[in-house]
Amino acid sequence: MGYSSLTRRQFIRFGTGVLAAGPAAKATVLQPSLLSTYARAVPPSDTVRFASIGTGVRGCELLQASLRVPGVECVGVCDLYDSRHDAAKEAIKKDVPASRDYRKILDRKDVDAVIVATPDHQHRKLLVDACLAGKDVYCEKPMSHTVEDGFAMIDAAQKANCMIQIGSQGVSSILYAKAKEIYASGRLGDVFMIEAYSDRNSASGAWVYPIPPDASEQTIDWNTFLDGAPKRPFDAARFFRWRCFADYGEGLAGDLFVHLISGIHFVTGTNTIPQRAQSTGGIFRWKDGRDFPDVIETFYDYPNFRMVLRCNLNSDAGGLVAFFGTKGTMTIKDSTVAYKPQDTRPEPEGYSIYGWPARLRDEYLKKWREEHPLPAPLAFHVEEESETYAAPPDYDAVADHQTNFFNAVRTRKPVVENEIFGNHAAIGCHMANYAYFNKAIAVWDPAAKKIVKA
Ligand SMILES: NC(=O)c1ccc[n+]([C@@H]2O[C@H](COP(=O)([O-])OP(=O)(O)OC[C@H]3O[C@@H](n4cnc5c(N)ncnc54)[C@H](O)[C@@H]3O)[C@@H](O)[C@H]2O)c1
């Protein structure tokens, strides 16, 4: 039998007469259930009153999403840039007290929880102070700006017994829930390799956001923005494009790797810090004075698998998370999860025996066929189908993520993406940057709770 002949597996498939064009694909639209479940479960007396600290791009998105969450009410907003007070009120479609000073929110007895949606260098201060004031906190991703920040945040949350959720919404999405179910079913076999990327190709994708016309030192509290960062004169580009700068953000790792890591941890049931990370990349195109690379690829070691992540701000390849198992492959792309089984039924060797003389090859094949007789015609095995699951068009994982948080505020039962989970994912991001900037293998030292060089 040569390369152009049917393999035994193909023969068996053809023999069934139904799958001659290859394995069939089953497509299913997933049903969102979380919001409707909670809609029934929340009596009016159980309304959670929350306020938002940071009402920029993400803060406004979260406020809009909160309108879809049953049993919650936004009662105040806070931001350092005055025009964002208006943007926040527009997002929630009502007037609420607005301030530049987050302490005015934390001092209010009628606020149960806060959303922290500020640049990352402010997360620690805001979360710790919110916990000291007894507020539960939905804190945007990545949880921390530094490794030390993360452990201080865990300490504050646990001492105050506050509910914390970090903002990688994939962890609450119906797509990732389906992916987790498929992974846990064992149908992928053993998964030793996971690859994911998140690529974009636009000025907005590279964080070169326009500066609003009214931005000035009069409309922005620049000094408070610099809290926890080096002092410097007012610079609107740093305020609005903070992700480019190491004083406030973590570049692509903190912006996008964190979603990939959180999603992969959730699907695989991993809740640890990677053991090692190696990065490569560079600033190839967006040479605007930024600190962070516009291409980064990082290789991670975990005890039971390896993971490769990439972000490229010079391509519109979009996003993909792929789990390569010994029995099947699963991919998460856009709003779909696809599972493709591999045919692992026995096959005679079809390659190396062509370097044998015919008599040995024939002898081997004869013996193999005797040991593996073809099934009788009626016993032909129909192969497992490929499967695709899609979220419905109006599906919003952010509202589900908020629903999980606000439900934890009511029930006091921790969410999946709590401060421990969020800290692990954030440290994975810090390891990517450590490896990139130090041109070294980043190793997690659990005893010292530090990233060190190999
Ligand atoms: N989960 C997601 O998909 C997602 C998407 C986008 C952003 N984010 C995260 O959300 C956070 C905010 O990002 P963004 O894009 O909205 O940034 P942004 O610059 O648009 O808004 C941040 C706002 O925080 C305000 N702020 C800063 N310090 C403050 C303080 N001490 N008190 C009150 N307000 C303060 C600023 O004035 C600014 O308006 C970041 O952590 C980011 O990583 C998450």
PDBQT file of the ligand as one rigid body, heavy atoms in Angstrom, charges set to zero:
ROOT
HETATM    1  N1  LIG A 501     -11.596  43.034  30.578  1.00  0.00    +0.000 N 
HETATM    2  C1  LIG A 501     -11.375  43.653  29.428  1.00  0.00    +0.000 C 
HETATM    3  O1  LIG A 501     -11.660  43.127  28.347  1.00  0.00    +0.000 OA
HETATM    4  C2  LIG A 501     -10.771  45.034  29.456  1.00  0.00    +0.000 A 
HETATM    5  C3  LIG A 501     -10.875  45.861  28.328  1.00  0.00    +0.000 A 
HETATM    6  C4  LIG A 501     -10.313  47.120  28.396  1.00  0.00    +0.000 A 
HETATM    7  C5  LIG A 501      -9.661  47.538  29.541  1.00  0.00    +0.000 A 
HETATM    8  N2  LIG A 501      -9.565  46.711  30.603  1.00  0.00    +0.000 N 
HETATM    9  C6  LIG A 501      -8.872  47.151  31.839  1.00  0.00    +0.000 C 
HETATM   10  O2  LIG A 501      -9.642  48.202  32.427  1.00  0.00    +0.000 OA
HETATM   11  C7  LIG A 501      -8.786  49.121  33.077  1.00  0.00    +0.000 C 
HETATM   12  C8  LIG A 501      -9.059  50.522  32.528  1.00  0.00    +0.000 C 
HETATM   13  O3  LIG A 501      -8.767  50.551  31.144  1.00  0.00    +0.000 OA
HETATM   14  P1  LIG A 501      -9.407  51.657  30.195  1.00  0.00    +0.000 P 
HETATM   15  O4  LIG A 501      -9.169  51.233  28.823  1.00  0.00    +0.000 OA
HETATM   16  O5  LIG A 501     -10.790  51.924  30.612  1.00  0.00    +0.000 OA
HETATM   17  O6  LIG A 501      -8.490  52.929  30.537  1.00  0.00    +0.000 OA
HETATM   18  P2  LIG A 501      -8.897  54.438  30.362  1.00  0.00    +0.000 P 
HETATM   19  O7  LIG A 501      -7.645  55.225  30.342  1.00  0.00    +0.000 OA
HETATM   20  O8  LIG A 501      -9.861  54.600  29.230  1.00  0.00    +0.000 OA
HETATM   21  O9  LIG A 501      -9.714  54.769  31.687  1.00  0.00    +0.000 OA
HETATM   22  C9  LIG A 501      -9.115  54.693  32.945  1.00  0.00    +0.000 C 
HETATM   23  C10 LIG A 501      -9.742  55.790  33.808  1.00  0.00    +0.000 C 
HETATM   24  O10 LIG A 501      -9.291  55.602  35.164  1.00  0.00    +0.000 OA
HETATM   25  C11 LIG A 501      -9.272  56.876  35.745  1.00  0.00    +0.000 C 
HETATM   26  N3  LIG A 501      -8.455  56.835  36.959  1.00  0.00    +0.000 N 
HETATM   27  C12 LIG A 501      -7.140  56.608  37.083  1.00  0.00    +0.000 A 
HETATM   28  N4  LIG A 501      -6.778  56.632  38.375  1.00  0.00    +0.000 NA
HETATM   29  C13 LIG A 501      -7.908  56.892  39.067  1.00  0.00    +0.000 A 
HETATM   30  C14 LIG A 501      -8.174  57.092  40.438  1.00  0.00    +0.000 A 
HETATM   31  N5  LIG A 501      -7.215  57.007  41.359  1.00  0.00    +0.000 N 
HETATM   32  N6  LIG A 501      -9.437  57.384  40.810  1.00  0.00    +0.000 NA
HETATM   33  C15 LIG A 501     -10.421  57.500  39.889  1.00  0.00    +0.000 A 
HETATM   34  N7  LIG A 501     -10.227  57.319  38.570  1.00  0.00    +0.000 NA
HETATM   35  C16 LIG A 501      -8.971  57.034  38.175  1.00  0.00    +0.000 A 
HETATM   36  C17 LIG A 501      -8.698  57.766  34.678  1.00  0.00    +0.000 C 
HETATM   37  O11 LIG A 501      -9.059  59.098  34.912  1.00  0.00    +0.000 OA
HETATM   38  C18 LIG A 501      -9.297  57.189  33.408  1.00  0.00    +0.000 C 
HETATM   39  O12 LIG A 501     -10.411  57.937  32.977  1.00  0.00    +0.000 OA
HETATM   40  C19 LIG A 501      -7.369  48.608  32.849  1.00  0.00    +0.000 C 
HETATM   41  O13 LIG A 501      -6.969  47.849  33.952  1.00  0.00    +0.000 OA
HETATM   42  C20 LIG A 501      -7.495  47.738  31.622  1.00  0.00    +0.000 C 
HETATM   43  O14 LIG A 501      -6.510  46.739  31.546  1.00  0.00    +0.000 OA
HETATM   44  C21 LIG A 501     -10.120  45.488  30.588  1.00  0.00    +0.000 A 
ENDROOT
TORSDOF 0
